[in-house]
Amino acid sequence: QVQLVESGGALVQPGGSLSLSCVASGFAARLYNMGWYRQSPGKQRELVAIIRVNGSTNYLDSVKGRFTISRDNAKNTASLQMNDLKPEDTAVYYCNCRGSGLLAGRDFWGQGTQVTVSS
């Protein structure tokens, strides 16, 4: 059974830090690009960070220098370290695994974890 499970969301004060985790099961996540998306009420889901199979990364401009994405292929996991959090980072954060090449079209999502940044 293919599954992505996120954890780590919480209520945090501005300037605080959180670390989100995504555990994949039922498939070899090391063969997929892994990303974190977020969606807040009334807004479209947006890509926050991506780490590809080859280890290259890209970030949403507004989180560059504050967020760091990583992956552990041995554990089938991805993480998002979020520092200096701002109220505008408040959203539901989703983990995504997306195939390319021979795995193109395979696209898996987690259920999301809520991050709220507020004083």
C-alpha positions as CSV (number, residue, x, y, z in Angstrom):
1,Q,0.0,0.0,0.0
2,V,1.5,3.3,-1.1
3,Q,1.4,5.9,1.6
4,L,3.0,9.2,2.6
5,V,2.7,10.3,6.2
6,E,3.7,13.8,7.3
7,S,4.3,14.9,10.9
8,G,5.8,17.8,12.8
9,G,3.2,20.5,12.2
10,A,2.4,22.7,15.1
11,L,1.6,26.2,16.4
12,V,4.8,28.2,16.7
13,Q,5.6,31.8,17.4
14,P,7.1,34.1,14.7
15,G,10.8,33.6,14.5
16,G,10.5,30.0,15.7
17,S,11.5,26.8,14.0
18,L,9.8,23.5,13.0
19,S,10.9,20.4,11.3
20,L,8.5,18.5,9.2
21,S,9.0,14.8,8.3
22,C,7.5,12.6,5.6
23,V,7.7,8.9,5.7
24,A,7.0,6.9,2.5
25,S,5.9,3.3,2.5
26,G,4.9,0.9,-0.2
27,F,7.4,2.1,-2.8
28,A,11.0,3.2,-3.1
29,A,11.0,6.9,-2.6
30,R,14.6,7.1,-3.6
31,L,13.5,6.8,-7.2
32,Y,11.2,9.8,-7.0
33,N,11.6,13.5,-6.7
34,M,10.3,14.6,-3.3
35,G,8.7,17.9,-2.6
36,W,6.9,19.9,0.1
37,Y,3.9,21.9,-1.0
38,R,1.7,24.2,1.1
39,Q,-1.8,25.5,0.9
40,S,-3.5,28.2,2.9
41,P,-7.2,29.1,2.8
42,G,-8.3,30.8,-0.4
43,K,-4.9,30.2,-2.1
44,Q,-3.6,27.7,-4.5
45,R,-1.3,24.9,-3.4
46,E,2.3,26.0,-4.0
47,L,5.6,24.2,-4.2
48,V,7.8,25.2,-1.2
49,A,10.8,23.0,-1.8
50,I,11.9,20.1,-4.0
51,I,14.8,17.6,-3.8
52,R,15.3,15.5,-6.8
53,V,16.6,12.0,-7.2
54,N,20.0,13.5,-8.0
55,G,20.0,15.6,-4.8
56,S,19.5,19.0,-6.5
57,T,17.1,21.3,-4.7
58,N,14.9,24.3,-5.5
59,Y,13.0,26.6,-3.2
60,L,10.2,29.1,-3.3
61,D,11.8,32.5,-3.3
62,S,10.0,33.5,0.0
63,V,11.6,30.6,1.9
64,K,15.1,30.7,0.5
65,G,17.6,30.9,3.3
66,R,15.1,29.9,5.9
67,F,13.9,26.4,4.9
68,T,16.0,23.4,4.1
69,I,14.8,20.2,2.4
70,S,16.6,16.9,2.8
71,R,16.0,13.3,2.2
72,D,17.2,10.0,3.6
73,N,16.9,7.3,0.9
74,A,17.8,4.5,3.3
75,K,14.9,5.5,5.6
76,N,12.5,6.4,2.7
77,T,12.0,9.8,4.3
78,A,12.1,13.5,3.5
79,S,12.3,16.4,5.9
80,L,11.8,20.1,5.8
81,Q,13.6,22.2,8.3
82,M,11.9,25.6,8.7
83,N,13.6,28.4,10.5
84,D,12.6,32.0,11.2
85,L,9.0,31.3,10.6
86,K,6.7,34.1,9.6
87,P,2.9,34.3,9.9
88,E,2.7,34.0,6.1
89,D,4.1,30.5,6.3
90,T,0.9,29.4,8.0
91,A,-0.6,26.7,5.8
92,V,-1.2,23.0,5.5
93,Y,2.0,21.4,4.3
94,Y,1.9,18.4,2.0
95,C,4.6,15.9,1.1
96,N,4.7,14.8,-2.5
97,C,6.6,12.1,-4.4
98,R,6.6,12.4,-8.2
99,G,8.2,10.1,-10.7
100,S,10.0,11.1,-13.8
101,G,11.4,9.2,-16.8
102,L,10.1,5.7,-16.7
103,L,8.1,6.6,-13.6
104,A,6.5,9.6,-15.1
105,G,2.8,9.9,-14.1
106,R,3.3,8.4,-10.7
107,D,2.4,11.0,-8.2
108,F,1.8,10.4,-4.5
109,W,0.5,12.8,-1.8
110,G,0.4,12.8,2.0
111,Q,-2.6,13.9,4.0
112,G,-1.0,17.2,5.1
113,T,0.2,18.6,8.4
114,Q,-0.9,22.0,9.8
115,V,1.7,24.7,10.5
116,T,0.4,27.8,12.2
117,V,2.7,30.7,12.9
118,S,1.2,33.2,15.3
119,S,1.9,35.0,18.5
